[in-house]
Amino acid sequence: MNEGGNVRASSHLTTVMYIERLQGDEGVERIYGAISIAEADLLRKLRANDWCPLPAYCNYMLAADEIYGQGDLALCRELGHASARWQIPGLVRAAMRMFSPLQMLNHLQSGWSRMMDRGRAEATQTGDTSIVLRIHEFDPFHRAVCERLCGFFGATVEMTGGRNPSVAHSRCVATGNLVCEWAISWLQRRPTLGSRDS
């Protein structure tokens, strides 16, 4: 695995916020105590705009999933869903209502580099309310990172008016594929004056 990739540190900080709300400060510290001292020290010092090494970021999530989840990475999806809502400023969230889910997911092609320092996003529309998103030249380190992205993508669809989003991680570099791929679909968005879905 390539350990050179980094994620924006705001993603880790929203993980800490989520755990703190559910388990308090003791819960946050319990997870720090379950990873290496070096990684815990690094993560504690991060500021929102820093880059965070994917292994440390992922190991904290895996420890959280093991301690407070079911060990099936479902907690990582919950973290991604909360992260999308907390990382995106309120004014931006309000503006997102003017866009369709297709427009926002297509925007990830140019916005990916603000989230991750490795990889190239490619979006392919497969229907009026569906898209396939592929990330090339990206090593997520562990599938937990991709499960978190499932939650993030689902929340993005919801914030742009899509209902009942379905996000399937159909191919993953962590399981031997050449690309990471998500099949994303939703029920028709609520009407917005002047909006288009393509």
C-alpha positions, -999 to 999 in steps of 0.1 A, spaced: 0 0 0 11 35 -8 13 54 25 20 88 9 -16 99 6 -32 126 28 -67 138 36 -76 173 47 -74 174 85 -109 188 88 -121 153 81 -103 139 112 -116 168 133 -152 160 124 -145 124 134 -135 137 168 -165 160 170 -188 130 162 -173 107 188 -173 135 214 -210 141 209 -217 104 213 -192 94 240 -178 126 254 -141 135 259 -134 101 275 -146 84 244 -123 105 222 -93 97 244 -102 60 246 -98 59 208 -65 78 209 -53 53 234 -61 24 210 -37 36 183 0 42 183 14 70 204 31 86 174 -2 87 154 -22 99 184 3 128 189 2 137 152 -36 137 151 -40 158 182 -19 186 167 -38 189 135 -56 221 124 -84 221 99 -64 231 68 -35 208 75 -29 176 55 -34 144 76 -17 111 66 -42 85 55 -29 57 77 -33 77 110 -67 91 99 -78 56 90 -65 39 121 -84 63 143 -116 55 124 -109 17 126 -104 20 164 -136 40 167 -155 13 147 -141 -15 168 -148 2 202 -181 20 195 -194 4 163 -200 -32 153 -167 -37 136 -184 -37 102 -173 -2 91 -209 11 94 -197 37 118 -173 50 92 -204 57 69 -220 76 98 -188 96 102 -188 105 65 -225 116 66 -219 138 96 -187 151 81 -204 164 49 -228 185 70 -202 198 94 -173 205 70 -194 224 45 -201 260 58 -237 271 63 -237 296 34 -223 269 11 -250 245 22 -277 270 15 -262 276 -20 -261 239 -26 -299 238 -27 -298 256 -60 -279 227 -76 -290 192 -84 -273 161 -70 -259 154 -105 -244 189 -107 -228 185 -72 -214 150 -78 -200 162 -111 -184 190 -93 -164 165 -73 -142 160 -103 -127 194 -97 -132 195 -60 -115 161 -51 -81 178 -48 -94 199 -19 -103 168 0 -74 144 -9 -39 151 -22 -39 120 -44 -63 107 -71 -83 119 -100 -121 119 -100 -142 109 -130 -180 111 -129 -202 93 -155 -240 100 -156 -259 67 -159 -294 80 -157 -315 110 -147 -309 103 -110 -277 81 -110 -240 85 -115 -209 64 -113 -180 81 -96 -145 66 -101 -113 77 -84 -81 69 -104 -45 69 -91 -57 67 -55 -48 43 -27 -74 47 2 -51 27 25 -81 8 38 -117 3 28 -128 22 59 -118 54 41 -141 44 12 -170 36 35 -167 70 50 -168 85 15 -201 65 9 -216 84 38 -202 117 25 -216 112 -10 -250 102 4 -252 134 25 -241 155 -5 -271 140 -25 -295 148 4 -282 184 7 -289 190 -29 -325 177 -28 -320 140 -37 -342 116 -16 -333 82 -3 -298 81 -18 -282 47 -24 -244 46 -25 -227 13 -34 -189 10 -33 -187 -14 -63 -149 -15 -68 -121 -8 -43 -83 -5 -46 -80 -19 -11 -95 -52 -24 -73 -54 -55 -91 -32 -81 -73 -6 -102 -98 21 -93 -122 30 -65 -158 32 -78 -191 42 -63 -225 37 -80 -248 65 -66 -285 69 -72 -315 86 -56 -351 93 -59 -361 124 -79 -352 156 -62 -378 180 -50 -384 208 -76 -363 239 -73 -372 270 -94 -348 272 -124 -329 241 -116 -318 214 -140 -304 179 -133 -279 179 -160 
